[in-house]
Amino acid sequence: MSKTKKLTTCAILISLSTVLIFVSKMIPSLPWGGSVTLCSMVPLILISLMLGLKWGLLSGMVFALIQMLTGFYPPPTQTFLDFTLVVVLDYLLAFGVLGIACVFDRLCGKKLWSIPLSGAIVTGLRYLCHILSGILIWGVYAEEGQTVLAYSLIYNGSYMIPEILITTLALGVLAKWIRHLAK
């Protein structure tokens, strides 16, 4: 596949992910960010499975920048470190890890079942990024008597666990088609 075709494919799939996020914004999101979307991670994972690690990581980063431009939640403190950690953990790493789905797919021998498994792993890693951010930065919103870890697990889990399940299910349903595209 030519570089132009790869770039065009990435642009279309990143746009599709962005549209799916906006469609999902009709459903109320949580007060400090996070919402359950309509398979918005699937196109990004598809880029990784079709085009490999480099294009997957690059697309995840581009999508992260779009997300920051369209719905950035500033951290509760004003330090540069906190701001940087939010950008890195809640955006760049959280969406960048979706680009490594191809690695897990390869490790599983590119079987049909490895597509949804890869999706579950990378969306799980995204959840981990948000948990870390919750512990390091957003924990100031934890209720009195609640640990920062519990707050982060519950808050981020309220949208990430459904997101993991939806993404994994969608990838399972589309696995044959995805495998055909990824050849």
Residue pairs with C-beta under 8 A, 6 or more apart in sequence:
1 9
1 51
6 51
6 55
9 47
9 50
9 51
10 47
10 51
10 55
10 58
10 59
10 62
13 43
13 44
13 46
13 47
13 59
14 43
14 44
14 47
14 59
14 62
14 63
14 66
16 43
17 40
17 41
17 42
17 43
17 44
17 63
18 40
18 63
18 66
18 70
20 37
20 38
20 39
20 40
20 43
21 37
21 40
21 67
21 70
22 70
23 37
23 38
24 35
24 36
24 37
24 38
24 40
25 35
27 35
27 36
28 35
29 35
29 159
30 155
30 158
30 159
32 73
32 138
32 141
32 155
33 71
33 73
33 90
34 130
34 155
34 156
34 158
34 159
34 160
35 159
36 159
36 162
36 163
36 166
37 163
37 166
38 166
39 166
39 167
39 170
41 98
41 119
41 123
41 126
41 163
41 167
42 119
42 167
42 170
42 171
42 174
44 56
44 59
44 60
44 63
44 95
44 98
44 99
45 56
45 98
45 101
45 118
45 119
45 122
45 167
45 171
46 178
46 181
47 55
47 56
47 59
47 99
48 55
48 56
48 57
48 59
48 60
48 98
48 99
48 100
48 101
48 102
48 122
49 56
49 101
49 102
49 105
49 115
49 118
49 178
49 181
49 182
50 178
50 181
50 182
52 102
53 99
53 100
53 102
53 103
55 99
56 98
56 99
56 100
56 101
56 102
57 96
57 99
57 100
58 99
59 99
60 95
60 96
60 97
60 98
60 99
61 92
61 95
61 96
61 99
63 95
63 98
64 91
64 92
64 94
64 95
64 96
65 91
67 91
67 95
68 87
68 91
72 91
73 86
73 90
74 83
74 86
75 82
75 83
75 85
75 86
75 137
75 138
76 82
76 137
76 138
76 140
76 141
77 137
77 140
82 137
85 133
85 136
85 137
86 133
86 137
89 129
89 130
89 132
89 133
89 136
89 137
90 129
90 130
90 133
93 129
94 126
94 129
94 130
94 133
95 126
97 122
97 125
97 126
97 129
98 122
98 123
98 126
99 122
100 122
100 125
101 118
101 119
101 121
101 122
102 118
104 114
104 117
104 118
104 121
104 122
105 114
105 115
105 118
107 114
108 114
108 117
108 118
110 179
110 182
112 175
112 176
112 179
113 175
115 171
115 172
115 174
115 175
115 178
115 179
116 168
116 169
116 171
116 172
116 175
117 168
118 171
119 167
119 168
119 170
119 171
120 164
120 167
120 168
123 160
123 163
123 164
123 167
123 168
124 164
126 160
127 156
127 157
127 160
127 161
127 163
127 164
130 152
130 156
130 160
131 149
131 152
131 153
131 156
132 152
133 152
134 148
134 151
134 152
134 153
134 155
134 156
135 148
135 149
135 152
138 151
138 152
138 155
139 148
139 151
139 152
141 151
141 155
142 148
142 150
142 151
142 152
143 151
171 178
